[in-house]
Amino acid sequence: MGQLKLNVDAAVKCYSGFIGIGVVVRDCNGMVLGPSSLKFAGHLSPFLAECVAVREGKKFAINHGLSPGVIETDAQNVVLALQEKTFNALEGPVVRDIYILLERLRNANCRFTCHSCNVAAYSLAQFAFRNNISQS
């Protein structure tokens, strides 16, 4: 069996007070094994929203018994922060959560992908704004 891939994205609409999260898990043939669209209340920066997307994507994979070897996001600053282990007090708790979940996924590699390669996760993040139910 080939490696699974997890794509994540966040959408921030400052005026709404919500962020949308899109998650897609695919097999090595590109077949979708699990999608998720989540809406969270909060005024978050795009950087912190993308960190939350990575965290929630990992939680989704773990909760569904999936173990992706690759996690892709189009937020290059998040990938760099995770690689360099640099974060400030605001995003620190979320980044620590990501590291803990990364250990549970056993050697999953977080890497940058271009926006055009992340369209499914982006679309799910946008779709989250149509959902009347939000996560806490």
C-alpha positions, 0 to 999 in steps of 0.5 A: 500500500502506498503513502497517504497524503493529507492536504489542509487549508484555512480560509479567513474572513475577518468581518465574519468572526469565523475561519473555515478549515478544509481537509482532504486525505488521499491515497497514492492514486489520488483517490479521496479517502476522507474530506472534512470542512470545519468552521471555527469561531474566532478572529485569527490571523491567517498564519494562526488559522493555517496552523489550526488547519494543520492541527485539525487535519492531523486530528481528523486523520488520527480519529479516522485511523488514517496515517498520512506520510505527507501533510501539505499546505499552501502556507509556506510560513507555517511549514517554515515555522514547523521546520525551524520550531519558531513560534511566538506566544500566540501560536505556541500552544497550537504549534505544540499540539501539531508537534504532539500529533505529528509524533502520533502520525509517525514521521509524517512530513509537513511540506509546502504545496502551491495553491493550485495543487491544494484546490480541494482543501481550499474549496472545503475551507470556503464551504465551511462558511456556508455551514451554520454549525461551528466548532468550539 
